[in-house]
Amino acid sequence: MMSRQRYCGVRLPRFRLASLILGPLSFVFALAACAPAAPTPSLLIVTPTSPAFMPTARPTDPAPTVTVTTPATETPAPSETPPPTITAPMTVPGAFNPLDYTLAQVAGGLQEPVFLTHAGDGSGRLFIVEQPGVIRILQDGALSPEPFLDITGRVNDRSNEQGLLGLAFHPQYAANGWFFVNYTDAGGDTVIARFQVSSDPDRADPASETVLLTVDQPYPNHNGGDLAFGPDGYLYIGLGDGGSANDPQNNAQNLESLLGKLLRIDVNAPDGAYAIPPDNPFAGRADARPEIWAWGLRNPWRFSFDRATGDLYIADVGQNQIEEVNFQPAGSGGGENYGWRPLEGTRFTGLDPAAPADAAPPVAEYTHAEGGCSVTGGYVYRGQALPALRGVYLFADYCTGIIWSLARDAAGQWQRQVFGQTGFLVSSFGEDAAGELYLLGHRDGGVYQLVSKP
């Protein structure tokens, strides 16, 4: 699955997500390869040994090693500047110590897993998206032998950021059996489609596809890919700026393009035609697409809603210097401009004469020198098993595997803290029906649950 390039005498991986291998980033990895190793806090990974966790999709790949440290083969090269060390735990919203937590492997052998979610139907099942075009079910610690959905024949995953990228179950899934996917088709364009579960609750009907929206993609990268239903019942869709580098068509700042945007649509019509929510910020304007909810995004690979407050967190992958997390409070009416391409995080890129005066700044950002190359957005923890983490947003970097926590302090200021080091390529977080959190290893094919350390 990987090809390699040599820098400073070290053979470096070329990862599958293309935002990680654009030209400027090769230089970042070259610097990383030449830098001296630095200690990074690690999360203990507890790996089950039962047959349920052995590889099923890629039998030629070795199973993850059972150790008390992260596997050396999964650890990316150290960054040019050592990442910050864990310091005193934050006290808001609750006191917690990152060293109290670990990752427990709950599944393995998946083929490039990129997302995990639940159906909200009380079944306890987890649905795992594999990038080539398959959705698998994990239930009671075992992967179902047959896929829930297999559309590999329709999905184009030839390029690094293409494939089956997103999944969202309708809030009334238990009654209507609808779920929605985001994938790239044979021509490389984005498809938002609805499917229906079959009479077998563990099998979807692949013939039930209803295409809601297609979006032309001028380049094979920066497809975004995430889908999520908001607390308002509308479907939110993340789209990147169309790709290449530096947003050459300036799509993110163009309100007549859907690229570089977060969309919000009503998908409740039985015939599959979507409607525009009447309170969308650009509804009724002749100079803007009415689907747009927010704009000025480069590649919002993962975003999520806080299930307790309705607040929205958007992790936007940066160009070659800064990764950012944006925050939209639940009371927002939408229309925020997050600044790309004039801004990469809070940095003025010089690609335009000036930055938008009303650009919404990120609530957190980190540099590539500090710890990575591509932000993977997560969730605000709202489960019951780890009470000290409730209200804390967790996110990671795909390349280095570093996890950060993010929360407001007593003065209302956002504070970011290193939470730990996974030792694998973090393609996504996932959340189950109870609010417990999971991380996905893109290359090792593993699913890991965040738990208390034994």
ChimeraX attribute file (.defattr): number of C-alpha atoms within 10 A of each C-alpha:
attribute: neighborCount
match mode: 1-to-1
recipient: residues
	/A:1	8
	/A:2	9
	/A:3	10
	/A:4	11
	/A:5	13
	/A:6	11
	/A:7	16
	/A:8	12
	/A:9	10
	/A:10	13
	/A:11	13
	/A:12	20
	/A:13	16
	/A:14	18
	/A:15	19
	/A:16	19
	/A:17	19
	/A:18	18
	/A:19	25
	/A:20	26
	/A:21	18
	/A:22	16
	/A:23	11
	/A:24	13
	/A:25	19
	/A:26	17
	/A:27	14
	/A:28	20
	/A:29	28
	/A:30	21
	/A:31	19
	/A:32	23
	/A:33	22
	/A:34	16
	/A:35	16
	/A:36	13
	/A:37	14
	/A:38	13
	/A:39	10
	/A:40	18
	/A:41	19
	/A:42	19
	/A:43	25
	/A:44	21
	/A:45	24
	/A:46	22
	/A:47	21
	/A:48	18
	/A:49	13
	/A:50	9
	/A:51	10
	/A:52	16
	/A:53	22
	/A:54	19
	/A:55	21
	/A:56	18
	/A:57	13
	/A:58	16
	/A:59	10
	/A:60	9
	/A:61	13
	/A:62	11
	/A:63	19
	/A:64	22
	/A:65	16
	/A:66	13
	/A:67	11
	/A:68	12
	/A:69	14
	/A:70	20
	/A:71	15
	/A:72	10
	/A:73	11
	/A:74	18
	/A:75	16
	/A:76	20
	/A:77	22
	/A:78	25
	/A:79	26
	/A:80	22
	/A:81	17
	/A:82	16
	/A:83	19
	/A:84	13
	/A:85	13
	/A:86	15
	/A:87	11
	/A:88	11
	/A:89	15
	/A:90	21
	/A:91	14
	/A:92	21
	/A:93	15
	/A:94	16
	/A:95	13
	/A:96	19
	/A:97	16
	/A:98	22
	/A:99	16
	/A:100	12
	/A:101	19
	/A:102	22
	/A:103	21
	/A:104	21
	/A:105	22
	/A:106	20
	/A:107	22
	/A:108	28
	/A:109	25
	/A:110	27
	/A:111	22
	/A:112	23
	/A:113	30
	/A:114	28
	/A:115	27
	/A:116	27
	/A:117	22
	/A:118	22
	/A:119	22
	/A:120	18
	/A:121	15
	/A:122	10
	/A:123	12
	/A:124	15
	/A:125	21
	/A:126	23
	/A:127	23
	/A:128	26
	/A:129	26
	/A:130	24
	/A:131	26
	/A:132	24
	/A:133	22
	/A:134	19
	/A:135	25
	/A:136	24
	/A:137	22
	/A:138	20
	/A:139	13
	/A:140	10
	/A:141	15
	/A:142	15
	/A:143	23
	/A:144	14
	/A:145	10
	/A:146	12
	/A:147	16
	/A:148	22
	/A:149	19
	/A:150	19
	/A:151	15
	/A:152	16
	/A:153	10
	/A:154	15
	/A:155	24
	/A:156	23
	/A:157	21
	/A:158	14
	/A:159	14
	/A:160	18
	/A:161	24
	/A:162	27
	/A:163	28
	/A:164	30
	/A:165	28
	/A:166	27
	/A:167	27
	/A:168	23
	/A:169	23
	/A:170	23
	/A:171	20
	/A:172	15
	/A:173	16
	/A:174	16
	/A:175	9
	/A:176	12
	/A:177	19
	/A:178	21
	/A:179	20
	/A:180	23
	/A:181	22
	/A:182	26
	/A:183	30
	/A:184	28
	/A:185	19
	/A:186	14
	/A:187	11
	/A:188	23
	/A:189	19
	/A:190	25
	/A:191	20
	/A:192	21
	/A:193	19
	/A:194	22
	/A:195	21
	/A:196	19
	/A:197	20
	/A:198	15
	/A:199	10
	/A:200	9
	/A:201	11
	/A:202	15
	/A:203	18
	/A:204	22
	/A:205	15
	/A:206	14
	/A:207	10
	/A:208	14
	/A:209	17
	/A:210	15
	/A:211	15
	/A:212	15
	/A:213	14
	/A:214	15
	/A:215	17
	/A:216	14
	/A:217	20
	/A:218	16
	/A:219	15
	/A:220	20
	/A:221	23
	/A:222	29
	/A:223	33
	/A:224	33
	/A:225	29
	/A:226	24
	/A:227	27
	/A:228	23
	/A:229	20
	/A:230	19
	/A:231	16
	/A:232	9
	/A:233	16
	/A:234	20
	/A:235	22
	/A:236	22
	/A:237	24
	/A:238	28
	/A:239	28
	/A:240	27
	/A:241	35
	/A:242	29
	/A:243	25
	/A:244	16
	/A:245	18
	/A:246	16
	/A:247	22
	/A:248	13
	/A:249	15
	/A:250	19
	/A:251	24
	/A:252	30
	/A:253	23
	/A:254	18
	/A:255	19
	/A:256	14
	/A:257	18
	/A:258	24
	/A:259	34
	/A:260	33
	/A:261	30
	/A:262	28
	/A:263	23
	/A:264	27
	/A:265	21
	/A:266	19
	/A:267	20
	/A:268	16
	/A:269	9
	/A:270	9
	/A:271	9
	/A:272	17
	/A:273	13
	/A:274	16
	/A:275	15
	/A:276	18
	/A:277	15
	/A:278	12
	/A:279	12
	/A:280	19
	/A:281	20
	/A:282	20
	/A:283	16
	/A:284	13
	/A:285	9
	/A:286	9
	/A:287	10
	/A:288	16
	/A:289	18
	/A:290	24
	/A:291	23
	/A:292	27
	/A:293	23
	/A:294	24
	/A:295	28
	/A:296	31
	/A:297	31
	/A:298	33
	/A:299	32
	/A:300	30
	/A:301	28
	/A:302	28
	/A:303	26
	/A:304	25
	/A:305	22
	/A:306	20
	/A:307	15
	/A:308	12
	/A:309	13
	/A:310	16
	/A:311	18
	/A:312	20
	/A:313	23
	/A:314	25
	/A:315	29
	/A:316	32
	/A:317	29
	/A:318	27
	/A:319	25
	/A:320	23
	/A:321	20
	/A:322	23
	/A:323	26
	/A:324	24
	/A:325	23
	/A:326	21
	/A:327	18
	/A:328	19
	/A:329	14
	/A:330	16
	/A:331	9
	/A:332	10
	/A:333	13
	/A:334	19
	/A:335	15
	/A:336	18
	/A:337	20
	/A:338	30
	/A:339	26
	/A:340	32
	/A:341	28
	/A:342	25
	/A:343	24
	/A:344	26
	/A:345	29
	/A:346	21
	/A:347	13
	/A:348	16
	/A:349	18
	/A:350	11
	/A:351	15
	/A:352	12
	/A:353	9
	/A:354	11
	/A:355	18
	/A:356	17
	/A:357	8
	/A:358	10
	/A:359	17
	/A:360	17
	/A:361	19
	/A:362	21
	/A:363	20
	/A:364	18
	/A:365	20
	/A:366	19
	/A:367	17
	/A:368	25
	/A:369	20
	/A:370	16
	/A:371	26
	/A:372	30
	/A:373	28
	/A:374	32
	/A:375	35
	/A:376	29
	/A:377	29
	/A:378	27
	/A:379	26
	/A:380	28
	/A:381	22
	/A:382	21
	/A:383	17
	/A:384	12
	/A:385	14
	/A:386	16
	/A:387	13
	/A:388	16
	/A:389	23
	/A:390	20
	/A:391	21
	/A:392	22
	/A:393	21
	/A:394	23
	/A:395	27
	/A:396	30
	/A:397	27
	/A:398	26
	/A:399	27
	/A:400	26
	/A:401	26
	/A:402	26
	/A:403	24
	/A:404	19
	/A:405	21
	/A:406	22
	/A:407	24
	/A:408	18
	/A:409	15
	/A:410	11
	/A:411	7
	/A:412	9
	/A:413	10
	/A:414	13
	/A:415	14
	/A:416	19
	/A:417	19
	/A:418	23
	/A:419	25
	/A:420	23
	/A:421	21
	/A:422	29
	/A:423	24
	/A:424	27
	/A:425	25
	/A:426	29
	/A:427	26
	/A:428	25
	/A:429	26
	/A:430	25
	/A:431	23
	/A:432	18
	/A:433	17
	/A:434	14
	/A:435	17
	/A:436	19
	/A:437	24
	/A:438	24
	/A:439	29
	/A:440	28
	/A:441	26
	/A:442	25
	/A:443	21
	/A:444	24
	/A:445	25
	/A:446	26
	/A:447	27
	/A:448	23
	/A:449	21
	/A:450	18
	/A:451	17
	/A:452	14
	/A:453	15
	/A:454	8
